[in-house]
Amino acid sequence: MLISKSLWFTPEAVRQHVYCPRITYFRYVDDTSVQMTIKMKKGVDDHEKTLRGKNTSNRRSNVIRYYNLRLENPYFRLYGLLDVAEVKDSEIYPVDRKTGKAPEHGVYRPHRFQLVAEAFLIEANFGRDVSKGVIEYRNAGRRVVILSIKDKLEFINILNKMRQVVSQEKLLKPTPHLRKCTDCEYWKKCRRV
C-alpha cells in the first residue's frame, strides 16, 4: 500500500475524517474557518481542566501514565498530542478521554481509528508494538479496544484517502448519518450538497 507523504495529519484529523470525510476537504483544501461548536468547546474545556495541567508522568498502582505527549511518526506523516500513554508490565498503549455520550457497547468507529493513529505514534517513538488502546468516556468509564492488524491496514487506507482528498481537491460524499450534521462546524459550508 502506497502512502503519500506530502502532508502531515493528526490522530484527531483521522477521527474527524472517519466521522465525515468532508471534514478533511473543508480543513485542508477549502481552508474554511469555523467557530467552535458547543460540543467542541466542552471537549476542549474538559481536556484543559483534567489533562493539560498534569505532570509528565504519574505512577498509580502498577501503571505509569505519561500525560500530554507530543509525538511524531515521519513514516506515516503523523504528529499529535496524546492525552495519556499508559505503561503496564511490558505494554504501552494510548488512552484518549471523551466527553460525549458513549455507545452502549465498545467504542465509536472514529474513536477506534484515532487510537490506531496514536498507536502508530507510540510505536515510532518507543519502538514497541501497540496492540490495544483505551477510550475513557467521561460518563461511562474505560473501554479497552484491541487494535488488530485489520484495523491498522484499514487505517493506512484511511490515511491514503485523506491524502487523496487533499491532493485531488476532492469533495467526498458526506456521512450517511444525518444526525451528525446537526452539530457540525462545517454545516453552513457543506449543507450536504
Secondary structure as GFF3:
##gff-version 3
##sequence-region A 1 193
A	DSSP	alpha_helix	11	19	.	.	.	ID=ss1
A	DSSP	alpha_helix	22	28	.	.	.	ID=ss2
A	DSSP	alpha_helix	38	50	.	.	.	ID=ss3
A	DSSP	beta_strand	57	60	.	.	.	ID=ss4
A	DSSP	beta_strand	63	73	.	.	.	ID=ss5
A	DSSP	beta_strand	78	88	.	.	.	ID=ss6
A	DSSP	beta_strand	91	98	.	.	.	ID=ss7
A	DSSP	alpha_helix	109	126	.	.	.	ID=ss8
A	DSSP	beta_strand	132	137	.	.	.	ID=ss9
A	DSSP	beta_strand	141	146	.	.	.	ID=ss10
A	DSSP	alpha_helix	149	167	.	.	.	ID=ss11
A	DSSP	three_ten_helix	178	181	.	.	.	ID=ss12
A	DSSP	alpha_helix	187	190	.	.	.	ID=ss13
###
